[in-house]
Amino acid sequence: MARTENDTWDLASSVGATATAVAASRAIASAGDNALLADPWPDPLVRAVGIDTFIKLVDGEIEGADDPLLNRQAMSEQITVRTRFFDDFFMQATDAGIRQAVILASGLDTRAYRLPWPADTVVYEIDQPEVIEFKTRTLADLGAQPAAQRRTVPIDLRDDWPTALREAGFDTAKPTAWSAEGLLVYLPPEAQDRLFDNIAALSAPGSRIATEHMDLRNIPADWAEKLTERSRRLGSNINLAELFYTGDRNTAADYLSGHGWRVDVRTTEQAYAAHGFDLPDDELASFGDSSGYLTATLT
């Protein structure tokens, strides 16, 4: 379904279904004797959402064995690199004394439940109301307990989420660790800039942010179409070409460094190598040659 100005979604439709796809990848990487991740929650969450293709992927009934990007091992390694990057970001932030974290577009993220947060840490999760309600209820039914003080902010990022966040108890005087994982490409260029502006306005000095780094000027115009076509061979009906916002935009690195943040970028190849993996030799393996993972600190 193509994006519209005021569209909404659950975890089985539109952008929400991509969150379920990511959770399915985490479930795959957490399964078996040689698991790369140790997350017990994405498997039951994916089953609760009920998208048949993703359940079959988790169960190994669908296998893209001939695809260098979408075979089970490649999917496990990709999501492991991504998950460990954001896990490490939050743990390094708490090691530095930060006790306030915000997960933007939290989807089926389970970090509030599984990371070893210091006892006085508050983790805020922001997403569509139906997404927040579903995950909270499902994990409660599974007996999961947050490992931090988890506070949910059920609101669309196109609405006045800064006010909703403050009303949930967010303290603008304290440094914050922010994550925008798998989010930016689903925002129009001007909305991406506005997101960073809002984060900066809410952030005390020493705050940190982590996100993917993309330079969409360096990827083929049909990148999303090609990835959509290949994923459809596995049974997925997510049309990334309808969900991604393309066109000229600031890179996160350029925008943040120009607004008082000290930026560090690790390329996708470097991120893979840090975990002993080889980046797949495939034109769709990353968002261009300069893609990767970004952290930034507000000075």
C-alpha positions as CSV (number, residue, x, y, z in Angstrom):
1,M,0.0,0.0,0.0
2,A,1.5,3.4,-1.0
3,R,2.1,5.9,1.7
4,T,-0.4,8.8,2.2
5,E,-0.2,11.9,4.3
6,N,-2.1,10.6,7.3
7,D,-1.8,6.8,6.9
8,T,-1.7,4.6,9.9
9,W,-0.7,0.9,10.3
10,D,-0.5,-2.1,12.5
11,L,2.3,-4.7,12.5
12,A,0.8,-6.6,9.6
13,S,0.5,-3.7,7.2
14,S,2.5,-0.9,5.5
15,V,5.6,0.3,7.5
16,G,4.4,-1.8,10.5
17,A,5.0,-5.0,8.5
18,T,8.6,-4.1,8.0
19,A,9.0,-4.1,11.7
20,T,7.7,-7.6,11.8
21,A,10.1,-8.6,9.0
22,V,13.0,-7.3,11.1
23,A,11.7,-9.2,14.1
24,A,11.6,-12.4,12.0
25,S,15.2,-11.9,11.1
26,R,16.1,-11.5,14.8
27,A,14.2,-14.7,15.5
28,I,16.2,-16.5,12.9
29,A,19.5,-15.2,14.2
30,S,18.5,-16.2,17.7
31,A,17.6,-19.8,16.8
32,G,19.6,-23.0,16.9
33,D,22.8,-24.2,18.6
34,N,24.9,-21.6,16.7
35,A,22.7,-18.6,17.3
36,L,24.3,-15.3,16.7
37,L,21.8,-13.4,18.9
38,A,20.1,-14.2,22.2
39,D,16.7,-12.6,22.0
40,P,13.9,-14.8,23.2
41,W,11.1,-12.5,22.2
42,P,10.9,-11.9,18.4
43,D,9.8,-15.5,17.7
44,P,6.6,-15.4,19.8
45,L,6.0,-11.8,18.7
46,V,6.2,-12.7,15.0
47,R,3.8,-15.6,15.6
48,A,1.4,-13.4,17.4
49,V,1.3,-10.9,14.5
50,G,0.4,-13.9,12.3
51,I,1.9,-13.1,8.9
52,D,2.2,-16.5,7.4
53,T,5.3,-15.8,5.3
54,F,7.3,-14.5,8.3
55,I,6.3,-17.5,10.4
56,K,7.4,-19.9,7.7
57,L,10.7,-18.0,7.4
58,V,11.3,-18.4,11.1
59,D,10.5,-22.0,10.9
60,G,12.8,-22.6,8.0
61,E,10.0,-23.6,5.6
62,I,11.0,-20.8,3.2
63,E,14.7,-20.6,2.3
64,G,16.3,-18.3,-0.1
65,A,19.3,-20.6,-0.5
66,D,20.3,-19.3,-3.9
67,D,20.1,-15.6,-3.0
68,P,23.4,-14.1,-1.6
69,L,21.5,-11.5,0.4
70,L,18.3,-13.4,1.5
71,N,19.6,-16.8,2.4
72,R,19.2,-17.7,6.1
73,Q,22.9,-17.2,7.0
74,A,23.2,-13.9,5.2
75,M,20.0,-12.6,6.9
76,S,21.2,-13.7,10.3
77,E,24.5,-12.0,9.8
78,Q,22.9,-8.7,8.6
79,I,20.5,-8.5,11.5
80,T,23.2,-9.4,13.9
81,V,25.4,-6.6,12.8
82,R,22.5,-4.2,13.0
83,T,21.3,-5.4,16.4
84,R,24.6,-5.5,18.0
85,F,25.4,-2.0,16.8
86,F,22.4,-0.5,18.6
87,D,22.8,-2.8,21.6
88,D,26.4,-1.6,22.0
89,F,25.3,2.0,21.6
90,F,22.9,1.9,24.5
91,M,25.2,0.0,26.7
92,Q,28.1,2.4,26.0
93,A,25.7,5.3,26.8
94,T,24.8,3.8,30.2
95,D,28.4,3.1,30.9
96,A,29.0,6.8,30.4
97,G,26.3,7.6,33.0
98,I,23.3,8.2,30.7
99,R,20.1,7.0,32.3
100,Q,17.5,8.1,29.8
101,A,16.9,6.4,26.5
102,V,14.4,7.0,23.7
103,I,13.6,4.4,21.0
104,L,11.9,6.1,18.1
105,A,9.5,4.0,16.0
106,S,10.1,1.2,18.4
107,G,8.1,-1.4,16.6
108,L,8.9,-4.9,17.9
109,D,12.2,-3.7,19.5
110,T,12.7,-5.7,22.7
111,R,15.7,-3.8,24.2
112,A,13.7,-2.5,27.1
113,Y,13.2,-6.1,28.1
114,R,16.5,-7.9,27.3
115,L,19.4,-5.4,27.8
116,P,21.1,-5.2,31.2
117,W,20.1,-1.7,31.9
118,P,21.2,0.0,35.2
119,A,18.3,-0.1,37.6
120,D,17.6,3.7,37.4
121,T,17.4,3.8,33.6
122,V,14.2,5.0,32.0
123,V,13.5,3.7,28.4
124,Y,10.8,5.5,26.4
125,E,9.3,3.8,23.4
126,I,7.5,5.9,20.7
127,D,5.3,4.4,18.0
128,Q,1.8,4.2,16.6
129,P,-0.7,3.5,19.4
130,E,-1.8,0.1,18.0
131,V,1.8,-1.0,17.6
132,I,2.6,0.0,21.2
133,E,-0.5,-1.7,22.6
134,F,0.1,-5.0,20.7
135,K,3.7,-5.4,21.8
136,T,3.0,-4.4,25.4
137,R,0.0,-6.8,25.7
138,T,1.7,-9.7,23.9
139,L,4.9,-9.5,26.0
140,A,2.9,-9.2,29.2
141,D,1.0,-12.4,28.2
142,L,4.3,-14.1,27.6
143,G,5.4,-13.2,31.1
144,A,8.1,-10.8,29.9
145,Q,9.2,-8.1,32.4
146,P,11.0,-4.9,31.3
147,A,14.6,-4.7,32.6
148,A,14.4,-0.9,32.9
149,Q,11.6,1.6,33.7
150,R,9.7,1.3,30.4
151,R,7.4,4.2,29.5
152,T,5.4,4.1,26.3
153,V,4.5,7.1,24.2
154,P,1.8,6.0,21.7
155,I,1.9,8.7,19.1
156,D,2.7,9.1,15.4
157,L,6.0,10.8,14.8
158,R,4.2,13.2,12.4
159,D,2.3,14.5,15.4
160,D,3.5,16.5,18.4
161,W,5.6,13.7,19.9
162,P,8.0,16.0,21.8
163,T,5.1,17.2,24.0
164,A,3.8,13.7,24.4
165,L,7.3,12.5,25.4
166,R,7.7,15.3,28.0
167,E,4.2,14.5,29.4
168,A,5.4,10.9,29.8
169,G,8.1,12.1,32.2
170,F,11.0,12.8,29.8
171,D,13.5,15.2,31.4
172,T,15.1,17.6,28.9
173,A,17.8,18.5,31.5
174,K,19.3,15.0,31.4
175,P,21.5,13.6,28.6
176,T,19.6,11.1,26.5
177,A,20.5,8.1,24.3
178,W,18.3,8.2,21.2
179,S,17.9,5.5,18.6
180,A,16.4,5.9,15.1
181,E,16.8,2.3,13.8
182,G,15.4,1.5,10.4
183,L,13.5,4.7,10.4
184,L,15.0,7.5,8.2
185,V,14.2,6.0,4.8
186,Y,10.5,5.9,5.7
187,L,10.5,9.7,6.3
188,P,10.3,12.4,3.7
189,P,13.5,14.4,3.5
190,E,12.0,17.4,5.3
191,A,10.5,15.1,8.0
192,Q,13.9,13.6,8.6
193,D,15.4,17.1,9.2
194,R,12.5,18.0,11.5
195,L,13.0,14.8,13.5
196,F,16.7,15.7,14.1
197,D,15.7,19.3,15.0
198,N,13.2,18.0,17.6
199,I,15.8,15.6,19.0
200,A,18.3,18.4,19.4
201,A,15.7,20.7,21.0
202,L,15.0,18.0,23.6
203,S,18.6,17.0,24.2
204,A,20.9,18.1,27.0
205,P,24.7,18.4,26.2
206,G,26.3,14.9,26.1
207,S,23.2,13.3,24.5
208,R,23.8,10.7,21.9
209,I,22.0,9.4,18.9
210,A,22.5,6.2,16.8
211,T,21.0,5.6,13.3
212,E,21.9,4.1,10.0
213,H,23.9,6.3,7.7
214,M,22.6,6.4,4.1
215,D,23.6,8.5,1.1
216,L,20.7,7.9,-1.2
217,R,22.4,9.8,-3.9
218,N,24.7,6.9,-4.4
219,I,22.2,4.0,-4.9
220,P,20.5,3.0,-8.1
221,A,17.1,4.5,-8.7
222,D,15.5,1.0,-8.8
223,W,17.2,-0.2,-5.6
224,A,13.9,-0.6,-3.8
225,E,12.2,-2.2,-6.7
226,K,15.0,-4.8,-7.1
227,L,15.0,-5.7,-3.4
228,T,11.2,-5.9,-3.4
229,E,11.2,-8.3,-6.4
230,R,13.8,-10.6,-4.8
231,S,12.0,-10.6,-1.4
232,R,8.8,-11.6,-3.2
233,R,10.4,-14.8,-4.2
234,L,10.3,-15.7,-0.5
235,G,6.6,-14.8,-0.3
236,S,6.9,-11.3,1.1
237,N,4.2,-8.9,-0.1
238,I,5.9,-5.7,1.3
239,N,6.5,-3.3,-1.5
240,L,9.5,-1.2,-0.4
241,A,9.3,1.0,-3.4
242,E,5.9,2.3,-2.1
243,L,7.2,2.8,1.5
244,F,10.6,4.4,0.9
245,Y,10.9,8.1,0.4
246,T,13.6,8.8,-2.2
247,G,14.8,12.1,-3.7
248,D,17.5,14.5,-2.5
249,R,17.9,14.7,1.3
250,N,20.6,15.5,3.8
251,T,22.6,12.6,5.0
252,A,22.4,12.2,8.8
253,A,26.1,12.9,9.1
254,D,26.0,16.1,7.2
255,Y,22.9,17.4,9.0
256,L,23.9,16.5,12.5
257,S,27.5,17.7,12.2
258,G,26.1,21.0,10.9
259,H,23.9,21.3,14.0
260,G,26.4,20.8,16.9
261,W,26.8,17.1,17.0
262,R,30.1,15.3,16.9
263,V,29.6,12.5,14.3
264,D,31.3,9.1,13.8
265,V,30.3,6.8,10.9
266,R,31.2,3.1,10.6
267,T,30.8,1.8,7.1
268,T,28.7,-1.3,6.5
269,E,31.8,-3.2,5.5
270,Q,33.6,-2.2,8.7
271,A,30.6,-3.1,10.8
272,Y,30.5,-6.6,9.2
273,A,34.3,-7.0,9.7
274,A,34.0,-6.1,13.4
275,H,32.0,-9.2,13.9
276,G,34.0,-11.5,11.6
277,F,31.6,-11.4,8.7
278,D,32.1,-10.6,5.1
279,L,29.7,-8.2,3.5
280,P,27.7,-10.0,0.8
281,D,29.0,-9.4,-2.7
282,D,25.7,-8.1,-3.9
283,E,24.6,-4.8,-5.4
284,L,21.7,-4.5,-2.8
285,A,23.8,-5.3,0.3
286,S,23.9,-1.7,1.4
287,F,22.5,1.8,0.8
288,G,25.5,2.8,-1.4
289,D,29.3,2.7,-0.9
290,S,29.2,5.2,2.0
291,S,26.4,3.6,3.9
292,G,26.8,2.3,7.4
293,Y,26.0,3.1,11.0
294,L,26.2,6.5,12.7
295,T,26.6,7.6,16.2
296,A,26.7,11.3,17.3
297,T,27.2,13.2,20.5
298,L,25.7,16.7,21.2
299,T,28.6,19.0,22.2
